[in-house]
Amino acid sequence: MRTDTFSARLRGVGVLAVLLAAFAAVLMVVVRTTSRSAPVVQSAALIQPVVALVILTAIVILIMVVFRNFAFVRGAASGRYFKTFTTDKPDEWVERPTRTYMNLLELPVLFYVVCLLMLTTGKFDAVQVSLAYVFVITRYVHAFIYIGFNHVPLRFVAFMTGVLTLVVIWTSFAEQNLNWHLT
């Protein structure tokens, strides 16, 4: 029985890897076929997804504060826990918004940096703006899954979709600014 479970999980991981690779390939094809002809867009178009991600971070901070205070008032978390974060650990639902907030301070840093670089150089197009929105949407989906019901396989798909989108954004930016031609 254990071997069946392991091989089923292995097949699931294989299918997931193929789907994520296909997603990355489609993104690269879209960038390659449309970036060269896509018109340059205004800075506000790129600033909008950045602001949308900042708004998500603010929402998660608010949820974190509400969850923690609710848990404290209901006795599901102790003051000692919030003093040292080592003893009297509360139920995991209490800390999910906190971990979501930390996730929004990790991977998105690379997004913020590439957006600032694109805004500074003025070299970005409608495709890159669209990819920025895709990245932000993946972060919203990831946060919703993590805080809401924390289904790990779905959360992983949302995370990896965002990572792959970010890789494509960075690759496109590097090609435009460093005269790299990755074909």
C-alpha positions, 0 to 999 in steps of 0.5 A: 500500500505504501508503494502505491501511495509513493508512486501515485505521489511521484506521478502527481509530481511528474504531471505537475512538473510537465504542466509547469514546464509547459506554462513556462514554455508558453510564456517564453513563446509569447514573450519572444513573438510579441515583445519585439512588436509590442508598443512601449507603454506608459510608466503608470501601466507598470506601476499599477501591478506594483501597487496591487501587490502592495495592497495585497501585502497591506490586506495580509497585514490586516488579516494577520493582526485580526487573526492574532488578536482574535486568537489572543482574546479567545485564548487560542494563543498566549501572550508568552507566545507572542513575546518569544515565538517559541513556547505555547505555539497556537494552532497553525491557522493563527500563524498562516497569515504571518507566514503569508506576509513573510512570503510577500516579503521574499519572492516579490522583492525580485519583482519589485527590483525588476519593475524599478529597473524597467521603470528606471531604464524605460525599457518595457512593453505591454507584454512585460506589464501583462506578465507583471499582472500575471505575477501579482495574480499568482501572489493573490491566489497563493495568499488566498490558498495559504490563508483560506484552506492551505491545500499544499499542491494548489499552493505550490502550483500558485507559487511555481507559476509566479516563479516561472513568470518572474523568471520570464520577466527577468529574462526579457528584461535582461535580453532588452537591456544587455543585448542578450539573445536567448534563442 
